[in-house]
């Protein structure tokens, strides 16, 4: 009886690993892989070291390791192959491409910055036999409050930072003949103490260009001891200028 013989054969058993993969797991795998890749890049690039070269090497090693793990997962659980490998490939390409581009392409700016005159002191002619009296003249235009040259930190950085005050009390920070290396998420910070912590810094905004003259608004009441060009992506100072 051929029909009976065929029905008596045991059905093919699906591997336990394949049966455990559900549609919900496949959907969840995509954001999970993206988060893991991004978190690893942040840790290797910004937490483990403050050396820019070491951070780039560690980030590259992390991407290689994450890619190998994604490949192993795709071979072990075939139904997760496309979600895991696809999410890894897209996130690694997007984040790695952004870091590579922003770290290798110069952005040159040439803003018209406020030009300040040094604070002037005029002497009132004294009466005969009296000591001279020094009086400070009221500024007719923007005056220089403090300035300093940039010195290298993690990258070669040069130029001058100048804190300028307008007659109405508004203050600006100008960077002139400025030059540093390009980088991802680079900010301009004002810190009250040149030797203090970056946690006390006032963020003046994104660095407009790694080359050229540029200007930033300074909030009222901000203490300015030094200017720090700070890369948030790798948690490292590119250069600093002590204001005096």
C-alpha positions as CSV (number, residue, x, y, z in Angstrom):
1,X,0.0,0.0,0.0
2,X,2.1,2.9,-1.2
3,X,-0.1,5.6,0.2
4,X,0.1,4.1,3.7
5,X,3.8,3.8,3.4
6,X,4.2,7.4,2.5
7,X,2.0,8.6,5.4
8,X,4.0,6.6,7.9
9,X,7.2,8.5,7.3
10,X,8.2,11.0,10.0
11,X,7.7,14.7,9.0
12,X,10.8,16.9,8.5
13,X,11.7,18.6,11.8
14,X,12.4,22.3,11.6
15,X,15.6,23.3,13.4
16,X,14.9,24.7,16.9
17,X,16.8,27.9,16.1
18,X,14.7,28.6,13.0
19,X,11.4,28.0,14.9
20,X,12.4,30.5,17.6
21,X,12.6,33.4,15.1
22,X,9.3,35.4,15.0
23,X,8.2,38.3,12.9
24,X,8.4,40.5,15.9
25,X,12.1,39.5,16.4
26,X,12.9,40.4,12.8
27,X,11.3,43.8,13.2
28,X,13.0,44.5,16.5
29,X,16.4,43.4,15.2
30,X,16.7,46.4,12.9
31,X,16.6,49.2,15.5
32,X,18.5,47.1,18.0
33,X,21.4,46.6,15.5
34,X,21.5,50.3,14.7
35,X,21.6,51.3,18.4
36,X,24.4,48.8,19.1
37,X,26.5,50.0,16.2
38,X,26.0,53.6,17.1
39,X,26.7,53.0,20.8
40,X,29.9,51.1,20.0
41,X,31.1,53.9,17.8
42,X,30.4,56.5,20.6
43,X,32.2,54.4,23.2
44,X,35.3,53.6,21.1
45,X,35.5,57.1,19.7
46,X,34.5,59.3,22.6
47,X,34.8,57.4,25.9
48,X,37.7,55.0,25.8
49,X,40.4,57.5,24.7
50,X,40.8,61.3,24.1
51,X,43.5,60.7,21.4
52,X,42.0,61.3,17.9
53,X,44.2,58.7,16.1
54,X,43.5,56.0,18.7
55,X,39.8,56.8,18.6
56,X,39.7,56.4,14.8
57,X,41.6,53.0,15.0
58,X,39.3,51.8,17.8
59,X,36.2,52.8,15.9
60,X,37.4,50.9,12.8
61,X,38.1,47.8,14.9
62,X,34.6,48.1,16.4
63,X,33.0,48.3,13.0
64,X,34.9,45.2,11.9
65,X,33.9,43.3,15.0
66,X,30.3,44.3,14.7
67,X,30.3,43.2,11.1
68,X,31.7,39.8,12.0
69,X,29.0,39.3,14.7
70,X,26.3,40.3,12.2
71,X,27.6,37.7,9.8
72,X,27.6,35.0,12.4
73,X,24.1,35.8,13.5
74,X,22.9,35.8,9.9
75,X,24.4,32.3,9.4
76,X,23.0,30.9,12.7
77,X,19.5,32.4,12.3
78,X,18.8,32.6,8.5
79,X,15.5,34.4,9.0
80,X,17.4,37.3,10.7
81,X,20.0,37.6,8.0
82,X,18.5,40.5,6.1
83,X,17.3,42.5,9.1
84,X,20.7,42.1,10.9
85,X,23.1,42.4,8.0
86,X,21.0,45.1,6.3
87,X,20.7,47.2,9.4
88,X,24.5,46.9,10.1
89,X,25.5,47.8,6.6
90,X,23.2,50.9,6.5
91,X,24.1,52.2,9.9
92,X,27.9,51.5,9.5
93,X,27.9,53.1,6.1
94,X,25.9,56.2,7.2
95,X,27.8,56.8,10.5
96,X,31.2,55.8,9.1
97,X,30.6,57.9,6.0
98,X,29.6,60.9,8.1
99,X,32.7,60.6,10.3
100,X,35.0,60.2,7.3
101,X,33.6,63.1,5.4
102,X,33.5,65.6,8.3
103,X,37.0,64.6,9.3
104,X,38.6,64.9,5.9
105,X,36.8,67.8,4.0
106,X,37.7,71.4,4.9
107,X,35.0,74.0,5.3
108,X,36.3,77.6,4.6
109,X,34.4,80.6,5.8
110,X,35.2,84.3,5.4
111,X,32.7,86.3,7.6
112,X,32.9,90.0,8.1
113,X,33.8,90.2,11.8
114,X,33.7,93.1,14.2
115,X,37.0,94.9,14.3
116,X,37.7,96.3,17.7
117,X,39.9,99.1,18.9
118,X,41.9,98.8,22.2
119,X,40.4,100.6,25.2
120,X,41.8,104.1,25.3
121,X,42.8,106.2,28.3
122,X,42.9,110.0,28.0
123,X,44.7,112.3,30.4
124,X,43.0,115.5,31.5
125,X,45.5,118.4,31.6
126,X,46.0,119.1,35.3
127,X,45.9,122.6,36.8
128,X,49.2,124.2,37.7
129,X,50.9,122.4,40.5
130,X,48.3,119.6,40.6
131,X,48.8,115.9,39.8
132,X,47.5,114.6,36.5
133,X,44.1,112.8,36.6
134,X,43.6,109.8,34.3
135,X,40.1,109.4,32.9
136,X,38.8,106.6,30.7
137,X,37.1,107.8,27.6
138,X,33.8,106.4,26.6
139,X,34.2,104.0,23.6
140,X,32.8,105.3,20.3
141,X,32.8,101.8,18.8
142,X,33.6,98.2,19.6
143,X,36.5,97.6,21.9
144,X,38.7,94.6,22.6
145,X,38.0,93.1,26.0
146,X,40.5,90.2,25.8
147,X,42.3,88.1,23.2
148,X,44.7,85.2,22.8
149,X,46.4,83.0,20.3
150,X,45.3,79.4,19.7
151,X,47.6,76.6,20.8
152,X,47.5,73.0,19.6
153,X,45.7,70.3,21.5
154,X,44.6,67.1,19.7
155,X,45.0,68.9,16.3
156,X,47.2,71.7,14.9
157,X,45.2,74.9,15.6
158,X,46.2,78.5,14.9
159,X,44.8,82.0,14.7
160,X,43.5,84.5,17.2
161,X,40.4,84.6,19.4
162,X,39.2,88.1,20.4
163,X,36.3,89.0,22.8
164,X,34.8,92.2,21.5
165,X,32.2,94.5,23.3
166,X,29.9,96.9,21.5
167,X,29.0,100.3,23.0
168,X,25.5,98.9,23.9
169,X,27.1,96.1,25.9
170,X,26.7,93.3,23.4
171,X,29.7,90.9,23.1
172,X,31.0,88.8,20.3
173,X,33.8,86.3,19.9
174,X,35.8,86.6,16.7
175,X,38.2,84.0,15.3
176,X,40.6,85.5,12.8
177,X,43.2,83.8,10.6
178,X,41.8,80.7,12.2
179,X,42.8,77.2,11.1
180,X,42.3,73.7,12.5
181,X,41.6,70.3,11.2
182,X,38.1,69.3,10.1
183,X,36.1,67.1,12.4
184,X,32.6,65.9,13.2
185,X,30.3,67.9,15.6
186,X,33.0,70.5,16.5
187,X,31.8,73.3,18.8
188,X,33.1,76.6,20.1
189,X,33.2,76.8,23.9
190,X,33.9,79.6,26.3
191,X,35.3,78.4,29.7
192,X,35.6,80.7,32.7
193,X,38.9,79.1,33.8
194,X,41.6,78.2,31.3
195,X,42.6,75.2,33.4
196,X,39.1,74.3,34.4
197,X,36.7,71.6,33.4
198,X,34.9,71.6,30.1
199,X,31.7,70.9,32.0
200,X,31.6,74.6,33.0
201,X,31.8,75.8,29.4
202,X,29.2,77.9,27.5
203,X,28.5,76.5,24.1
204,X,28.6,79.3,21.5
205,X,27.5,77.0,18.7
206,X,28.8,74.8,15.9
207,X,32.2,75.8,14.5
208,X,31.2,77.5,11.2
209,X,34.4,76.5,9.4
210,X,37.7,74.9,10.3
211,X,39.4,77.7,8.3
212,X,38.8,81.4,8.0
213,X,37.4,84.4,9.9
214,X,34.2,83.9,11.8
215,X,32.1,85.5,14.6
216,X,29.9,84.2,17.5
217,X,27.4,85.9,19.8
218,X,28.4,85.7,23.5
219,X,25.5,85.6,26.0
220,X,25.4,88.4,28.6
221,X,27.2,87.6,31.8
222,X,29.4,84.9,30.3
223,X,32.8,84.5,32.0
224,X,35.5,84.1,29.4
225,X,38.8,82.7,30.5
226,X,39.6,80.7,27.4
227,X,38.2,79.5,24.0
228,X,38.1,75.8,23.4
229,X,37.5,74.2,20.0
230,X,35.8,71.0,21.2
231,X,34.8,67.9,19.2
232,X,31.8,66.3,20.9
233,X,31.9,63.2,18.7
234,X,35.3,62.2,20.0
235,X,35.3,64.2,23.3
236,X,38.5,66.0,22.6
237,X,39.8,69.6,22.3
238,X,41.2,70.5,18.9
239,X,42.8,73.7,20.2
240,X,42.5,76.4,22.9
241,X,43.1,80.1,23.3
242,X,43.6,81.7,26.7
243,X,42.0,85.2,26.8
244,X,43.9,88.0,28.5
